[in-house]
Amino acid sequence: MTTAGAKVSGDDPIPFEKWIEITEAQNAASQQGIDAGTVLKQYGMTIGDWSNVSAWWSQKFNANAMSMFEEYTRLSDKYREKFATGSTNADIAF
């Protein structure tokens, strides 16, 4: 059974780009010894919120990886570079 092109029900819980940004912020925070939950708070999310959002986007991405891969890679690189040095909190503003 293939899930290629399968649809995930409901509207995007957060924009695709925001999902990638938060993912990369958490990765950078982890490398800096900062708890990922601290990063989530800066985005107004709880661990439960993130679990739901991440599961939704992971399912959508896995079902549509061929069409989403290039954009995923571009955005991952963008945010990995953004959070590579200094604090992951440096330019998050609410």
A tleap script that builds the chain and sets N, CA, C and O, in Angstrom:
source leaprc.protein.ff14SB
mol = sequence {
  NMET THR THR ALA GLY ALA LYS VAL SER GLY
  ASP ASP PRO ILE PRO PHE GLU LYS TRP ILE
  GLU ILE THR GLU ALA GLN ASN ALA ALA SER
  GLN GLN GLY ILE ASP ALA GLY THR VAL LEU
  LYS GLN TYR GLY MET THR ILE GLY ASP TRP
  SER ASN VAL SER ALA TRP TRP SER GLN LYS
  PHE ASN ALA ASN ALA MET SER MET PHE GLU
  GLU TYR THR ARG LEU SER ASP LYS TYR ARG
  GLU LYS PHE ALA THR GLY SER THR ASN ALA
  ASP ILE ALA CPHE
}
set mol.1.N position { 0.849 -1.188 0.000 }
set mol.1.CA position { 0.000 0.000 0.000 }
set mol.1.C position { 0.885 1.240 0.000 }
set mol.1.O position { 1.824 1.343 0.790 }
set mol.2.N position { 0.588 2.157 -0.872 }
set mol.2.CA position { 1.377 3.388 -0.962 }
set mol.2.C position { 0.562 4.571 -0.443 }
set mol.2.O position { -0.659 4.617 -0.591 }
set mol.3.N position { 1.254 5.509 0.157 }
set mol.3.CA position { 0.583 6.716 0.636 }
set mol.3.C position { 0.973 7.920 -0.194 }
set mol.3.O position { 0.607 9.044 0.147 }
set mol.4.N position { 1.701 7.714 -1.265 }
set mol.4.CA position { 2.138 8.824 -2.110 }
set mol.4.C position { 0.938 9.630 -2.576 }
set mol.4.O position { -0.002 9.084 -3.153 }
set mol.5.N position { 0.976 10.909 -2.326 }
set mol.5.CA position { -0.103 11.796 -2.733 }
set mol.5.C position { -1.307 11.754 -1.815 }
set mol.5.O position { -2.310 12.417 -2.079 }
set mol.6.N position { -1.224 10.983 -0.737 }
set mol.6.CA position { -2.358 10.894 0.185 }
set mol.6.C position { -2.611 12.250 0.836 }
set mol.6.O position { -1.690 13.041 1.041 }
set mol.7.N position { -3.834 12.490 1.144 }
set mol.7.CA position { -4.198 13.756 1.762 }
set mol.7.C position { -4.300 13.580 3.276 }
set mol.7.O position { -4.806 12.568 3.760 }
set mol.8.N position { -3.826 14.550 3.997 }
set mol.8.CA position { -3.959 14.585 5.438 }
set mol.8.C position { -5.201 15.422 5.708 }
set mol.8.O position { -5.378 16.491 5.125 }
set mol.9.N position { -6.039 14.938 6.576 }
set mol.9.CA position { -7.301 15.642 6.789 }
set mol.9.C position { -7.101 16.947 7.560 }
set mol.9.O position { -6.204 17.073 8.393 }
set mol.10.N position { -7.961 17.899 7.254 }
set mol.10.CA position { -7.953 19.181 7.945 }
set mol.10.C position { -6.968 20.173 7.361 }
set mol.10.O position { -6.135 19.842 6.517 }
set mol.11.N position { -7.091 21.398 7.839 }
set mol.11.CA position { -6.198 22.476 7.422 }
set mol.11.C position { -4.836 22.317 8.085 }
set mol.11.O position { -4.704 21.665 9.121 }
set mol.12.N position { -3.828 22.925 7.467 }
set mol.12.CA position { -2.494 22.927 8.061 }
set mol.12.C position { -2.590 23.517 9.467 }
set mol.12.O position { -3.145 24.603 9.636 }
set mol.13.N position { -2.057 22.820 10.483 }
set mol.13.CA position { -2.119 23.362 11.844 }
set mol.13.C position { -1.260 24.628 12.006 }
set mol.13.O position { -1.617 25.545 12.745 }
set mol.14.N position { -0.136 24.656 11.306 }
set mol.14.CA position { 0.722 25.834 11.182 }
set mol.14.C position { 1.291 25.774 9.770 }
set mol.14.O position { 1.292 24.709 9.153 }
set mol.15.N position { 1.771 26.893 9.252 }
set mol.15.CA position { 2.363 26.854 7.911 }
set mol.15.C position { 3.562 25.899 7.844 }
set mol.15.O position { 4.277 25.708 8.829 }
set mol.16.N position { 3.763 25.313 6.678 }
set mol.16.CA position { 4.879 24.398 6.423 }
set mol.16.C position { 6.204 25.030 6.835 }
set mol.16.O position { 7.016 24.398 7.512 }
set mol.17.N position { 6.418 26.274 6.426 }
set mol.17.CA position { 7.676 26.947 6.747 }
set mol.17.C position { 7.862 27.101 8.251 }
set mol.17.O position { 8.977 26.949 8.751 }
set mol.18.N position { 6.793 27.398 8.978 }
set mol.18.CA position { 6.892 27.562 10.435 }
set mol.18.C position { 7.262 26.226 11.088 }
set mol.18.O position { 8.032 26.194 12.048 }
set mol.19.N position { 6.714 25.133 10.568 }
set mol.19.CA position { 7.047 23.800 11.096 }
set mol.19.C position { 8.542 23.551 10.952 }
set mol.19.O position { 9.189 23.073 11.884 }
set mol.20.N position { 9.083 23.873 9.799 }
set mol.20.CA position { 10.514 23.668 9.568 }
set mol.20.C position { 11.338 24.612 10.441 }
set mol.20.O position { 12.351 24.202 11.008 }
set mol.21.N position { 10.916 25.861 10.552 }
set mol.21.CA position { 11.638 26.819 11.395 }
set mol.21.C position { 11.721 26.318 12.836 }
set mol.21.O position { 12.797 26.335 13.435 }
set mol.22.N position { 10.617 25.880 13.388 }
set mol.22.CA position { 10.604 25.404 14.777 }
set mol.22.C position { 11.457 24.146 14.916 }
set mol.22.O position { 12.176 23.983 15.902 }
set mol.23.N position { 11.376 23.266 13.936 }
set mol.23.CA position { 12.194 22.053 13.956 }
set mol.23.C position { 13.676 22.401 14.015 }
set mol.23.O position { 14.417 21.846 14.826 }
set mol.24.N position { 14.102 23.317 13.159 }
set mol.24.CA position { 15.522 23.704 13.130 }
set mol.24.C position { 15.911 24.498 14.379 }
set mol.24.O position { 17.040 24.378 14.854 }
set mol.25.N position { 15.003 25.295 14.908 }
set mol.25.CA position { 15.286 26.019 16.157 }
set mol.25.C position { 15.509 25.027 17.295 }
set mol.25.O position { 16.406 25.207 18.119 }
set mol.26.N position { 14.691 23.984 17.333 }
set mol.26.CA position { 14.865 22.970 18.375 }
set mol.26.C position { 16.175 22.191 18.188 }
set mol.26.O position { 16.868 21.897 19.162 }
set mol.27.N position { 16.506 21.863 16.949 }
set mol.27.CA position { 17.765 21.167 16.688 }
set mol.27.C position { 18.955 21.998 17.154 }
set mol.27.O position { 19.865 21.481 17.804 }
set mol.28.N position { 18.945 23.281 16.822 }
set mol.28.CA position { 20.044 24.171 17.229 }
set mol.28.C position { 20.081 24.317 18.746 }
set mol.28.O position { 21.156 24.310 19.347 }
set mol.29.N position { 18.923 24.447 19.357 }
set mol.29.CA position { 18.857 24.580 20.810 }
set mol.29.C position { 19.453 23.347 21.482 }
set mol.29.O position { 20.205 23.457 22.450 }
set mol.30.N position { 19.115 22.193 20.966 }
set mol.30.CA position { 19.641 20.951 21.525 }
set mol.30.C position { 21.163 20.929 21.459 }
set mol.30.O position { 21.822 20.509 22.410 }
set mol.31.N position { 21.723 21.381 20.338 }
set mol.31.CA position { 23.176 21.421 20.183 }
set mol.31.C position { 23.815 22.438 21.118 }
set mol.31.O position { 24.996 22.329 21.448 }
set mol.32.N position { 23.028 23.431 21.547 }
set mol.32.CA position { 23.526 24.468 22.452 }
set mol.32.C position { 23.217 24.144 23.912 }
set mol.32.O position { 23.514 24.934 24.807 }
set mol.33.N position { 22.615 22.970 24.146 }
set mol.33.CA position { 22.280 22.565 25.504 }
set mol.33.C position { 21.027 23.231 26.044 }
set mol.33.O position { 20.834 23.289 27.258 }
set mol.34.N position { 20.177 23.734 25.164 }
set mol.34.CA position { 18.930 24.388 25.560 }
set mol.34.C position { 17.795 23.394 25.383 }
set mol.34.O position { 17.708 22.714 24.361 }
set mol.35.N position { 16.941 23.314 26.365 }
set mol.35.CA position { 15.793 22.415 26.315 }
set mol.35.C position { 14.856 22.804 25.175 }
set mol.35.O position { 14.523 23.977 25.008 }
set mol.36.N position { 14.440 21.827 24.403 }
set mol.36.CA position { 13.549 22.079 23.264 }
set mol.36.C position { 12.229 22.704 23.716 }
set mol.36.O position { 11.633 23.483 22.973 }
set mol.37.N position { 11.769 22.378 24.912 }
set mol.37.CA position { 10.538 22.969 25.437 }
set mol.37.C position { 10.638 24.476 25.590 }
set mol.37.O position { 9.646 25.189 25.442 }
set mol.38.N position { 11.825 24.954 25.882 }
set mol.38.CA position { 12.053 26.394 25.985 }
set mol.38.C position { 11.824 27.066 24.637 }
set mol.38.O position { 11.243 28.149 24.562 }
set mol.39.N position { 12.278 26.424 23.591 }
set mol.39.CA position { 12.077 26.951 22.238 }
set mol.39.C position { 10.588 26.991 21.920 }
set mol.39.O position { 10.082 27.987 21.403 }
set mol.40.N position { 9.898 25.912 22.228 }
set mol.40.CA position { 8.460 25.853 21.939 }
set mol.40.C position { 7.704 26.982 22.625 }
set mol.40.O position { 6.801 27.573 22.033 }
set mol.41.N position { 8.060 27.282 23.854 }
set mol.41.CA position { 7.395 28.379 24.580 }
set mol.41.C position { 7.545 29.696 23.834 }
set mol.41.O position { 6.633 30.523 23.843 }
set mol.42.N position { 8.686 29.896 23.192 }
set mol.42.CA position { 8.913 31.133 22.452 }
set mol.42.C position { 8.031 31.217 21.207 }
set mol.42.O position { 7.797 32.300 20.670 }
set mol.43.N position { 7.559 30.091 20.770 }
set mol.43.CA position { 6.638 30.053 19.628 }
set mol.43.C position { 5.180 29.918 20.096 }
set mol.43.O position { 4.278 29.723 19.281 }
set mol.44.N position { 4.962 30.023 21.390 }
set mol.44.CA position { 3.614 29.942 21.938 }
set mol.44.C position { 3.030 28.540 21.908 }
set mol.44.O position { 1.813 28.373 21.827 }
set mol.45.N position { 3.889 27.537 21.972 }
set mol.45.CA position { 3.432 26.155 21.885 }
set mol.45.C position { 3.848 25.359 23.112 }
set mol.45.O position { 4.855 25.654 23.756 }
set mol.46.N position { 3.049 24.342 23.420 }
set mol.46.CA position { 3.405 23.369 24.448 }
set mol.46.C position { 3.985 22.138 23.764 }
set mol.46.O position { 3.932 22.018 22.540 }
set mol.47.N position { 4.528 21.242 24.542 }
set mol.47.CA position { 5.045 19.997 23.982 }
set mol.47.C position { 3.903 19.212 23.339 }
set mol.47.O position { 4.091 18.594 22.291 }
set mol.48.N position { 2.729 19.232 23.953 }
set mol.48.CA position { 1.561 18.570 23.372 }
set mol.48.C position { 1.167 19.180 22.041 }
set mol.48.O position { 0.866 18.463 21.087 }
set mol.49.N position { 1.168 20.514 21.977 }
set mol.49.CA position { 0.868 21.194 20.708 }
set mol.49.C position { 1.847 20.738 19.634 }
set mol.49.O position { 1.452 20.376 18.526 }
set mol.50.N position { 3.133 20.762 19.984 }
set mol.50.CA position { 4.163 20.416 19.016 }
set mol.50.C position { 4.030 18.967 18.562 }
set mol.50.O position { 4.215 18.660 17.385 }
set mol.51.N position { 3.715 18.099 19.480 }
set mol.51.CA position { 3.533 16.695 19.132 }
set mol.51.C position { 2.452 16.538 18.066 }
set mol.51.O position { 2.632 15.803 17.095 }
set mol.52.N position { 1.342 17.225 18.248 }
set mol.52.CA position { 0.246 17.154 17.274 }
set mol.52.C position { 0.638 17.766 15.934 }
set mol.52.O position { 0.397 17.178 14.880 }
set mol.53.N position { 1.244 18.951 15.981 }
set mol.53.CA position { 1.654 19.647 14.755 }
set mol.53.C position { 2.697 18.833 14.002 }
set mol.53.O position { 2.595 18.652 12.789 }
set mol.54.N position { 3.689 18.348 14.717 }
set mol.54.CA position { 4.761 17.606 14.083 }
set mol.54.C position { 4.257 16.290 13.485 }
set mol.54.O position { 4.682 15.899 12.398 }
set mol.55.N position { 3.364 15.617 14.183 }
set mol.55.CA position { 2.794 14.372 13.647 }
set mol.55.C position { 2.014 14.656 12.368 }
set mol.55.O position { 2.111 13.904 11.399 }
set mol.56.N position { 1.232 15.750 12.365 }
set mol.56.CA position { 0.433 16.104 11.187 }
set mol.56.C position { 1.339 16.388 9.994 }
set mol.56.O position { 1.142 15.841 8.909 }
set mol.57.N position { 2.349 17.263 10.207 }
set mol.57.CA position { 3.243 17.622 9.099 }
set mol.57.C position { 4.109 16.447 8.668 }
set mol.57.O position { 4.386 16.297 7.478 }
set mol.58.N position { 4.538 15.622 9.594 }
set mol.58.CA position { 5.336 14.448 9.225 }
set mol.58.C position { 4.536 13.521 8.323 }
set mol.58.O position { 5.054 13.009 7.330 }
set mol.59.N position { 3.277 13.310 8.670 }
set mol.59.CA position { 2.418 12.463 7.851 }
set mol.59.C position { 2.219 13.072 6.461 }
set mol.59.O position { 2.306 12.370 5.454 }
set mol.60.N position { 1.953 14.374 6.413 }
set mol.60.CA position { 1.744 15.030 5.122 }
set mol.60.C position { 3.024 14.988 4.285 }
set mol.60.O position { 2.981 14.695 3.090 }
set mol.61.N position { 4.144 15.279 4.910 }
set mol.61.CA position { 5.407 15.266 4.175 }
set mol.61.C position { 5.722 13.861 3.665 }
set mol.61.O position { 6.089 13.693 2.502 }
set mol.62.N position { 5.584 12.867 4.511 }
set mol.62.CA position { 5.890 11.499 4.102 }
set mol.62.C position { 4.995 11.034 2.960 }
set mol.62.O position { 5.430 10.263 2.104 }
set mol.63.N position { 3.753 11.496 2.942 }
set mol.63.CA position { 2.820 11.114 1.883 }
set mol.63.C position { 3.090 11.864 0.576 }
set mol.63.O position { 2.667 11.430 -0.496 }
set mol.64.N position { 3.799 12.995 0.674 }
set mol.64.CA position { 4.016 13.858 -0.497 }
set mol.64.C position { 5.474 14.266 -0.644 }
set mol.64.O position { 5.772 15.350 -1.145 }
set mol.65.N position { 6.368 13.414 -0.216 }
set mol.65.CA position { 7.785 13.773 -0.146 }
set mol.65.C position { 8.369 14.204 -1.487 }
set mol.65.O position { 9.164 15.142 -1.546 }
set mol.66.N position { 7.990 13.541 -2.534 }
set mol.66.CA position { 8.566 13.883 -3.842 }
set mol.66.C position { 8.245 15.323 -4.237 }
set mol.66.O position { 9.110 16.019 -4.769 }
set mol.67.N position { 7.043 15.773 -3.993 }
set mol.67.CA position { 6.665 17.126 -4.398 }
set mol.67.C position { 7.094 18.189 -3.383 }
set mol.67.O position { 7.166 19.370 -3.721 }
set mol.68.N position { 7.376 17.782 -2.153 }
set mol.68.CA position { 7.707 18.747 -1.102 }
set mol.68.C position { 9.191 18.784 -0.764 }
set mol.68.O position { 9.636 19.688 -0.057 }
set mol.69.N position { 9.964 17.823 -1.252 }
set mol.69.CA position { 11.348 17.666 -0.822 }
set mol.69.C position { 12.222 18.888 -1.099 }
set mol.69.O position { 12.977 19.322 -0.229 }
set mol.70.N position { 12.125 19.432 -2.283 }
set mol.70.CA position { 12.977 20.565 -2.645 }
set mol.70.C position { 12.724 21.762 -1.726 }
set mol.70.O position { 13.668 22.390 -1.246 }
set mol.71.N position { 11.462 22.072 -1.484 }
set mol.71.CA position { 11.123 23.199 -0.599 }
set mol.71.C position { 11.527 22.900 0.839 }
set mol.71.O position { 12.016 23.780 1.547 }
set mol.72.N position { 11.325 21.675 1.261 }
set mol.72.CA position { 11.738 21.266 2.607 }
set mol.72.C position { 13.237 21.477 2.790 }
set mol.72.O position { 13.676 22.032 3.797 }
set mol.73.N position { 14.008 21.036 1.822 }
set mol.73.CA position { 15.461 21.173 1.892 }
set mol.73.C position { 15.882 22.636 1.905 }
set mol.73.O position { 16.738 23.031 2.697 }
set mol.74.N position { 15.285 23.439 1.032 }
set mol.74.CA position { 15.620 24.865 0.972 }
set mol.74.C position { 15.332 25.543 2.307 }
set mol.74.O position { 16.162 26.292 2.821 }
set mol.75.N position { 14.164 25.282 2.860 }
set mol.75.CA position { 13.785 25.916 4.124 }
set mol.75.C position { 14.609 25.387 5.293 }
set mol.75.O position { 14.985 26.149 6.184 }
set mol.76.N position { 14.889 24.098 5.294 }
set mol.76.CA position { 15.729 23.535 6.360 }
set mol.76.C position { 17.103 24.192 6.358 }
set mol.76.O position { 17.618 24.567 7.411 }
set mol.77.N position { 17.688 24.328 5.187 }
set mol.77.CA position { 18.997 24.982 5.078 }
set mol.77.C position { 18.930 26.428 5.567 }
set mol.77.O position { 19.816 26.895 6.284 }
set mol.78.N position { 17.872 27.126 5.171 }
set mol.78.CA position { 17.690 28.530 5.572 }
set mol.78.C position { 17.657 28.657 7.097 }
set mol.78.O position { 18.357 29.496 7.665 }
set mol.79.N position { 16.854 27.837 7.752 }
set mol.79.CA position { 16.720 27.959 9.202 }
set mol.79.C position { 17.885 27.325 9.948 }
set mol.79.O position { 18.216 27.766 11.049 }
set mol.80.N position { 18.506 26.315 9.384 }
set mol.80.CA position { 19.693 25.749 10.009 }
set mol.80.C position { 20.786 26.820 10.065 }
set mol.80.O position { 21.479 26.961 11.073 }
set mol.81.N position { 20.928 27.568 8.973 }
set mol.81.CA position { 21.907 28.652 8.939 }
set mol.81.C position { 21.530 29.762 9.921 }
set mol.81.O position { 22.390 30.286 10.629 }
set mol.82.N position { 20.263 30.112 9.961 }
set mol.82.CA position { 19.784 31.167 10.861 }
set mol.82.C position { 20.120 30.851 12.314 }
set mol.82.O position { 20.531 31.735 13.066 }
set mol.83.N position { 19.945 29.590 12.708 }
set mol.83.CA position { 20.139 29.221 14.108 }
set mol.83.C position { 21.503 28.604 14.384 }
set mol.83.O position { 21.740 28.121 15.492 }
set mol.84.N position { 22.403 28.608 13.409 }
set mol.84.CA position { 23.689 27.926 13.547 }
set mol.84.C position { 24.587 28.523 14.614 }
set mol.84.O position { 25.314 27.794 15.287 }
set mol.85.N position { 24.550 29.823 14.777 }
set mol.85.CA position { 25.415 30.458 15.761 }
set mol.85.C position { 24.585 31.322 16.680 }
set mol.85.O position { 23.488 31.764 16.338 }
set mol.86.N position { 25.134 31.548 17.844 }
set mol.86.CA position { 24.428 32.401 18.789 }
set mol.86.C position { 23.220 31.700 19.369 }
set mol.86.O position { 23.082 30.479 19.286 }
set mol.87.N position { 22.367 32.484 19.945 }
set mol.87.CA position { 21.187 31.972 20.615 }
set mol.87.C position { 20.065 31.714 19.614 }
set mol.87.O position { 19.882 32.483 18.669 }
set mol.88.N position { 19.321 30.644 19.818 }
set mol.88.CA position { 18.165 30.362 18.983 }
set mol.88.C position { 17.067 31.391 19.249 }
set mol.88.O position { 16.099 31.485 18.494 }
set mol.89.N position { 17.224 32.160 20.325 }
set mol.89.CA position { 16.218 33.135 20.710 }
set mol.89.C position { 16.495 34.522 20.158 }
set mol.89.O position { 15.686 35.432 20.340 }
set mol.90.N position { 17.601 34.694 19.503 }
set mol.90.CA position { 18.088 36.027 19.165 }
set mol.90.C position { 17.109 36.882 18.376 }
set mol.90.O position { 17.010 38.084 18.627 }
set mol.91.N position { 16.398 36.307 17.446 }
set mol.91.CA position { 15.523 37.148 16.646 }
set mol.91.C position { 14.090 36.639 16.584 }
set mol.91.O position { 13.369 36.899 15.620 }
set mol.92.N position { 13.684 35.913 17.621 }
set mol.92.CA position { 12.287 35.502 17.723 }
set mol.92.C position { 11.556 36.610 18.477 }
set mol.92.O position { 11.893 36.927 19.617 }
set mol.93.N position { 10.567 37.182 17.834 }
set mol.93.CA position { 9.811 38.251 18.467 }
set mol.93.C position { 8.328 37.950 18.348 }
set mol.93.O position { 7.852 37.455 17.326 }
set mol.94.N position { 7.619 38.258 19.404 }
set mol.94.CA position { 6.166 38.045 19.406 }
set mol.94.C position { 5.457 39.341 19.714 }
set mol.94.O position { 4.227 39.375 19.763 }
savepdb mol mol.pdb
quit
